[in-house]
């Protein structure tokens, strides 16, 4: 079978690319080894699909080339995706940090994409595994469902995160096969694991959540932190994990909205014990364990000003060196990927291989938490769909 365009990967970017290419009158085939389309879309946002963010900026992305994403993001905005939702009568709502979610479920997004695929005349073959790929004037794919040929080939295979949903490294292998550079990969937006000494303390706090700020190498995020039986999780931790490398420390401010030193001085004459005073702002279990770890809890009026200053600094600068992360099994995305210098930022086409395109997570563009990664998938797929 010959098509104008073959897209490997029935995720967000591949489906968007197919819809746009099909809408231009191109004959399009989407193949995927899974049994259904959009499996990661389905689990996004806890099943409600955090499909974009109202505040999409290049600064929300990590890449070896910070300018690469600008072109695609400027041509497909949050309003463009919202317009598609509204055409299909899908309700949505906004949460904190300008995140947008479906009012119903992620299934509504998949149903919309299915309708758009049908209207664009796109053919989809699922449970179709690529066995071999060659190029001689046309791209030729030997698959478990037969051989397919095309003028344009789009690699929209995603990253290594969520292997239980079928994630593989096929996209990176194809890039390497055609001589394209693939930048080093690592799990991102992922919980931290801790060394035994820190874990002994933190595991006693398992299930406790606080609002805090976490920083690493000058980057800082404020949000909820969740103590787990393995280490640290929660939105602020997931955010900073994308900027962290093994051996580096993270700094946690457990009272980010308060000048602890000034507060202590204001209560200087009080007889309340420090752990009870901290319990006014922190969960009692955290206040008690933290005091047991770092200070001798006693009435506030028994501390010197110097001691109060030291306690305040410790509260605002709790320093931990994570042992590692939980890896790709729980990572939301893969950081790294096909080097953006190998691709056209306008078309997503490989500069060395005419007709070969890469979109979505397989590319070295990684978004922060909050709808940014799905939006990159939509935008990069849209960009490629206009040129394949």
N, C-alpha and C positions, 0 to 999 in steps of 0.2 A: 504494500500500500504506500502511495506517495501523497504527502501533504505539503502545503507551503511552509507550515510551521509545526514543529513538534516541541512540546514542553514537557520536561521531566520534572514532576513534582506537582501534586494537586493540593498545595497549601495556599496561603493567602497571596503570595506574589505570583505564583504560577497561574492561579485562577484569574487574577486581575489582568495579567498579561494576555491570557486567552480571550477574555471578554473584549478587551480593546482590539486585539488583532482580528478576532472574528468579526467585530463590528466594522472593520475596514474592508471586509470582504475576503480576507485571507482564509484559506482552509486550514483548520487548526485541530491538532490531536494532542490531548493531555494524557500522559501515562503516569501511573503511580503504583508502587508495589503494595500499598495498603488496600484495605477492602472498602474504604470510604474516603471522600474528599474532606479536606480541612480538619484533620483530627486535632491539630494544635489550636486552631481557631475555636474548636468546640470546647476545649478546657480553659481557654483564656478567661481571665477575670473571674475565676471561680464559677465558670459556667454561664456568666452573663456577658462575656466578651468585652474586654476593655479595648474597643476597636480603634480609638485614636485619642488625641489630647487636643484641647482647643489652643494650646500654646506650643506649637511645633516650631522648633528653631534648630539650626545646625549645632548649637551649643549643647543640645540634649543628646548628642551622639559621640561615640568614640570611634576613631579610625586613624590609620596611619596617615591619611590625607583628610584633614578636617574640612576641606572645601568640597570634597567629592559629592557629598549628599545634597548640596545646595540646589543644584539644577533640578533634580527629581522632586525634591520637597516643594520647590516653588511652583511646579507645574501640576501638582496634585495636593491640594490643601485639605485640612479637616472639613471645610465647607463642601468640598467636592464629594467626600464620602457621605457626609450628612445628607446631601441632595439625593444621593442614591438610596439611602435609607428611607427618606421621605417619599420618594417615588413609589416605594414598595409598602408604604404605610407602617414602617417599623418605628415603634416608640423607643426613646432613649432618655437617659438622664445624666446629669453631671455630678461627680463626686468631688472630694477634695483634690487640690492640685490640678484642677481642670480636666480630670479624667472623664471620658465618656463611656458609658456602658449601655447595653441593651436593657430596656425595661422588662422584656420577657426573658429569653435565653439566647445563648450562642447559636442555637439551632435556627433562630430567625435569620441570622446572617448567612448561614449555609443555604437555607432555602432561597434567600435572595440571590446568592451567587449562582445557585443551580438554575434559577429562572433566567438570569442574565446569560449564562452559558448557552442555554437552549435558544434564546432569542438571537444569539450571535452565531448559532449553527456550529458550536464547538462539539467535537466528539471526545468522550472521556473513556479511557480504558483503565479499569482498576485491577488490582492483583496481577499487575504486569511488571515483571522484573527484567531490568536491562541486563543482558548477558554479554554483549559486546558492542563496541561503538567504533565505527570507522568513518573516514571522510575521503571521498574521491569525487570531486565536483559537488556531490550531494552528501549529506550526513546519512549514514546507514546504521540503524539500530537493530541488532538481533535481540529479541526479547522472548520471554516465555509464551507470548501470544502471537509470535510471528515476527517478520522483518518489516520495518517501517523506514521510509526515506523522506527527507525534507531538505528544503533550501536553507531554512533557518532552524537553529536548535537553541532552546532556552533551558538553562540549568537553574531550576528553582527548587532545589532539593533540601533546602534548610541546613541546619547545623547538626551538632551531635547531641544537643540537649533533648531530654525525654526519650531515651532509647526504647522505653516500653511502648511508646507510640509509633515506633518504627524508624526512628532517626538512624541514618547511616552516614558514612563518609564518602559516598559515591560522587557527590559534587566536587569535592576536593580532588578526588582521583581523576575525574574528567579534566579538571583544570590542569593538573600535573601532566596528564597524557598529552595535552596540546601545548605544553611548555610554558604554562602560566605560573607565576609565582604565587604560592599560598603562604600567607603570614601565619605565624605560630598561633595555635588554637588553645583556648582555655575556657572552662565553664565560667559564666558570669551571671549576675543576679542570682546568687547562690548562697545558702547559709554557710557559716564558718563552723569548723570543728576546732576544738581546743586541746592543748596539751594536758596531760593528767593532772598537773598541779592546779591549773586554772579550772579544769573541768570539775575537780573535786568541789570547788566553791560554787560554780555556776550550776552544776547539776542539782544542787539543793534548791535552786530557784526555778527549776523546770516548770513551765506554765505561767510564770510571772511575766507581765508585759509592762513596759514603761515608755513614756515619750521622752526621747533623748536625742542628742546629736552625736554623730559618729564622723570622725575625720581620718584622712590618710593622705599624706603627701600634699597637703594644702587643699584637698577637696573635702567638702563637708556636706552632710545631709542630715536633716532633722526629720524624725518620724518615730514610729513605734519600733521598739526593740523587744524581741521575744527570747527569753532564756529557755533553752531546750535541754534534753538529756544528752545531746551531743555537743552543744555549744551555743551559738548565737544565730538568731534569725530575725524576721520582721523586716518591713520595708526599708528602714534606714540602713540596716546591715546588708540587705541585698544590693542596695544602691552602691555602697562603698566597696563591695566585693569586686565590682567591675574594674576598680582602680587599684586594687591591692595585688601585690605579688608575694610569693612565699618568702618568709623571713622578715617581712615588714610589719611594723606595729600599727595598730589602730588605736585611736584615742576616743574614749566615750565620755561625754559630758552628761551625767545623769540628772543634772538640774539646769538645763540650758536656759530657762526663762527667769533665772534667779541669780543675783550676785550673792553667793553663799557667804562670803566674808562679811559683807555689809549686814546681811541678815543676822549672822551670829553676833556681831557687835551690837546690833540693836537689841538682842536678847541676852546681852552680856551678863546681866545681873540675875537672870533666871536660874531656878534650881532644877528645871526639867532636864532629864538625862538626854544626852545627845541622840541616842537611838530613837527616843520618843519624839524628839524635836524633828528629826529627819522624817519620821513617820507621818508628819503633817503634809509632806510632799511626795513621799515614796511609799510603796507597799511595805507593810510592817516587816514582812519576811526579808525583803531586800535591805531595809534599814538595819535590821538586826545583824544579818550576815555580813554586810559591808562594814559595820562598826567592829564586829568580831575579827574581821580580816585585817583592817588597817589601823584601828585606834582602840584605846581603852575607853569604852563608853562610861561617862560620868556626868554629873550635873554641869551645865554650861558654865556656871560661875567658877568652876574649879580649873578651867583651862586658861592658859595665858593667851595674850593677843597673838603671840607668835604661833602657838599651837593651833589656834582657830584659823589663822591664815594658812597653815600647812594643811589642815583638814579641808578647807575650802578649795585649795589648789588640787587636792586629790579627788575631790568630788567632781571638779570640772575637767580633770585630766586623768581619768582611769585608763591606764595604758595596758593593752593586751597584745601579745604576738600570737595570732591564730596558728594552730598546727597545720591547717589546710582548709579545704572546703569539702562539702558533701559530694562534689563532682557532678558529672553530667546527669545523673539520675534525678537530681532535684533542681538543677540549674534551669532557669527559664530561657536562657539564650547561650549561644556560643560566641565568644569574643575572638576576633581574628577572622581569617578567611581569605578569599581570593583578593590579592593585592589590587587596590583601586587604581594604581598606576597602570595596570594591565587593561583597564576598561575605559570606555568613553563615558563620561558622566552624563552626557546628553542622551545616549542611546542604550547604555549598558552592554554594548557590544565589545568583544575582545579585540584589541587593536591588532594583534598578530594573526587572528583567525576570523576573517570575515564570515558573518552568518552565525557566529557562536556568541550567545548572550548569557549573562549571569544576573540573577535578581534575588532580592531578599537576604535571608540570614547567611547564605553561603558566601556573600560578599563581606569584606572587612569593613562593615559599618554596623555598629551595635548601639542600640538605644538605651536610655535609662528606663527605669521602671515607670509605668504610667500610660501605656498605650503607644509609646514611641516606636517600639519594634514592629508592632502590627502596621503602624502607619508607614514605616519604611518599606514594609512588604508591599502595601498597596501602591505607594508612590513609585518604587523601582519597577514593579510589574507594569504599572501604567505607562512609565517612560519607555520601557522596552516594547510594549504592545503597539506603540505607534511607529515602530521601525522594523520589526521582524517581517 
